[in-house]
Amino acid sequence: MGRQRRQREKKVQRTLFSPSPLPKPSKTTPPLPPLNQNQGPNTCGYPRVVHGGLTAAIVDEAMGFLFYALRSHGELPFRGPAFTASLTVNYRRMIQNDTSVDGAAGGGKLLLVTAEVERCEGRKLWMRATVTDGPGDDAKVYAEARALFVSPSAAKLAKEAAKYVASYVLPLSFE
């Protein structure tokens, strides 16, 4: 019992006090492939049309990756995590899913998602993202998004971390 408890405590410490839960990019890390939109019929909200919620999740992830990269390189005025406080997606055209109902692949579609920072004030970071079918001025725009990311104060982070540790570690002492 004591060994299991120590292992769990070490896991909590690694999670709470590590610089980031994501691995740091290295020269050997391959670049992320473009999103292959040919994901199957389960991504559709309407037959052969990608669900808007998936599009929103994709742009939120793209902006999150940009945030992580900026934070990793010390380009932000704060060091902690940030959370999506607001996300607005304007859908310009439907993203067709060229996969049949039985899962047979059609032509597929590659999407390019770009993200950029609009401005940063204190612990607030405003970003925007665009989903297109490729680079250039003649690319079809499928969606445009804007988001506000907010980093909690250090006091709030410390309070939440203490609650988490208390809820996870203290019950272990009764095993």
C-alpha positions as CSV (number, residue, x, y, z in Angstrom):
1,M,0.0,0.0,0.0
2,G,2.7,2.5,0.8
3,R,4.5,1.9,-2.5
4,Q,1.3,2.5,-4.5
5,R,0.7,5.7,-2.5
6,R,4.2,7.0,-3.3
7,Q,3.8,6.2,-7.0
8,R,0.4,8.1,-7.1
9,E,1.9,11.1,-5.3
10,K,4.9,11.2,-7.7
11,K,2.4,11.1,-10.6
12,V,0.5,14.0,-9.2
13,Q,3.7,16.0,-8.6
14,R,4.9,15.3,-12.2
15,T,1.5,16.5,-13.5
16,L,1.2,19.6,-11.3
17,F,4.7,20.8,-11.4
18,S,5.9,19.9,-14.9
19,P,6.3,22.9,-17.2
20,S,3.8,21.5,-19.6
21,P,1.8,18.2,-20.1
22,L,2.7,18.3,-23.8
23,P,6.1,17.1,-25.1
24,K,8.5,19.8,-26.2
25,P,9.1,19.8,-30.0
26,S,12.5,18.7,-31.1
27,K,14.4,18.5,-34.3
28,T,13.4,14.9,-34.6
29,T,9.7,15.6,-34.1
30,P,7.9,15.3,-37.5
31,P,5.7,18.2,-38.4
32,L,2.0,17.7,-37.9
33,P,0.3,16.4,-41.1
34,P,-2.4,18.5,-42.7
35,L,-5.9,17.4,-41.5
36,N,-7.2,14.8,-43.9
37,Q,-10.9,15.6,-43.8
38,N,-11.8,12.2,-45.2
39,Q,-12.7,10.9,-41.7
40,G,-15.8,8.8,-42.4
41,P,-19.5,9.4,-42.0
42,N,-19.3,9.8,-38.2
43,T,-17.9,13.3,-38.6
44,C,-21.0,14.5,-40.3
45,G,-23.9,16.4,-38.8
46,Y,-25.8,16.2,-42.1
47,P,-25.0,13.5,-44.7
48,R,-21.6,14.2,-46.3
49,V,-21.2,17.6,-44.5
50,V,-18.7,17.9,-41.6
51,H,-20.4,18.8,-38.3
52,G,-19.8,22.4,-37.3
53,G,-18.8,21.3,-33.8
54,L,-15.8,19.4,-35.3
55,T,-14.8,22.5,-37.2
56,A,-15.0,24.6,-34.0
57,A,-12.9,22.0,-32.1
58,I,-10.3,22.1,-34.9
59,V,-9.9,25.8,-34.8
60,D,-9.8,25.8,-31.0
61,E,-7.0,23.3,-31.1
62,A,-5.1,25.3,-33.7
63,M,-5.3,28.4,-31.5
64,G,-4.3,26.3,-28.5
65,F,-1.2,25.0,-30.3
66,L,-0.3,28.5,-31.2
67,F,-0.7,29.5,-27.6
68,Y,1.5,26.6,-26.5
69,A,4.2,27.5,-29.0
70,L,4.2,31.2,-27.9
71,R,4.3,30.3,-24.2
72,S,7.1,27.7,-24.8
73,H,9.3,30.4,-26.4
74,G,8.6,33.0,-23.7
75,E,6.6,35.3,-26.1
76,L,3.7,35.9,-23.7
77,P,3.6,38.2,-20.7
78,F,2.3,35.3,-18.5
79,R,3.6,31.8,-17.9
80,G,0.6,29.7,-16.8
81,P,-2.0,27.9,-18.8
82,A,-4.8,29.6,-20.6
83,F,-8.4,28.5,-21.2
84,T,-10.8,29.3,-24.0
85,A,-13.2,31.9,-22.6
86,S,-15.0,32.7,-25.8
87,L,-15.0,31.1,-29.3
88,T,-17.0,32.5,-32.2
89,V,-17.0,30.6,-35.5
90,N,-18.4,32.1,-38.7
91,Y,-19.1,29.3,-41.2
92,R,-18.6,30.5,-44.7
93,R,-19.3,27.3,-46.6
94,M,-20.0,23.7,-45.9
95,I,-17.0,21.3,-45.6
96,Q,-18.0,18.4,-47.8
97,N,-17.1,14.9,-46.5
98,D,-16.5,12.7,-49.6
99,T,-17.1,9.5,-47.7
100,S,-20.1,7.3,-48.4
101,V,-22.4,6.1,-45.6
102,D,-20.7,2.6,-45.8
103,G,-17.3,4.2,-45.1
104,A,-15.9,3.9,-48.6
105,A,-13.5,6.7,-49.2
106,G,-14.1,9.3,-51.8
107,G,-11.8,12.1,-52.9
108,G,-11.1,13.4,-49.4
109,K,-10.2,16.9,-48.6
110,L,-7.1,18.5,-47.1
111,L,-7.8,21.6,-44.9
112,L,-5.3,24.3,-43.9
113,V,-6.0,25.9,-40.5
114,T,-4.0,29.0,-39.8
115,A,-4.0,30.8,-36.4
116,E,-2.6,34.2,-35.4
117,V,-2.6,36.5,-32.4
118,E,-4.7,39.7,-32.7
119,R,-3.6,41.2,-29.4
120,C,-2.5,40.5,-25.8
121,E,-3.4,42.5,-22.7
122,G,-2.3,41.2,-19.3
123,R,-3.6,37.7,-18.9
124,K,-5.9,37.9,-21.9
125,L,-5.0,36.7,-25.4
126,W,-7.2,37.3,-28.5
127,M,-6.6,35.1,-31.5
128,R,-8.2,34.3,-34.8
129,A,-8.1,31.3,-37.1
130,T,-9.1,30.5,-40.7
131,V,-10.0,27.1,-42.3
132,T,-9.3,27.0,-46.0
133,D,-8.5,24.5,-48.7
134,G,-5.0,25.8,-49.1
135,P,-2.7,28.8,-49.0
136,G,-3.1,31.8,-51.3
137,D,-5.7,34.4,-52.1
138,D,-7.7,32.1,-54.3
139,A,-8.3,29.5,-51.5
140,K,-11.8,28.7,-50.5
141,V,-12.6,29.9,-46.9
142,Y,-14.7,27.4,-45.0
143,A,-14.7,29.0,-41.6
144,E,-13.3,32.0,-39.7
145,A,-13.0,32.1,-35.9
146,R,-12.1,34.5,-33.1
147,A,-11.3,33.5,-29.6
148,L,-10.4,34.9,-26.2
149,F,-8.0,32.9,-24.1
150,V,-7.6,33.8,-20.4
151,S,-4.9,32.8,-18.1
152,P,-6.0,32.4,-14.5
153,S,-4.1,34.4,-11.8
154,A,-1.3,32.7,-9.9
155,A,-3.4,32.8,-6.8
156,K,-6.3,31.0,-8.5
157,L,-3.9,28.4,-10.0
158,A,-2.4,27.7,-6.5
159,K,-5.8,27.4,-4.9
160,E,-7.0,25.0,-7.6
161,A,-3.8,23.0,-7.4
162,A,-4.1,22.7,-3.7
163,K,-7.7,21.5,-4.0
164,Y,-6.7,18.9,-6.6
165,V,-3.8,17.6,-4.5
166,A,-6.1,17.4,-1.4
167,S,-8.8,15.5,-3.3
168,Y,-6.3,13.1,-4.8
169,V,-3.6,12.6,-2.2
170,L,-5.5,12.8,1.1
171,P,-7.9,9.9,0.3
172,L,-4.8,7.7,-0.3
173,S,-3.7,8.0,3.3
174,F,-6.8,5.9,4.4
175,E,-5.9,2.9,2.1
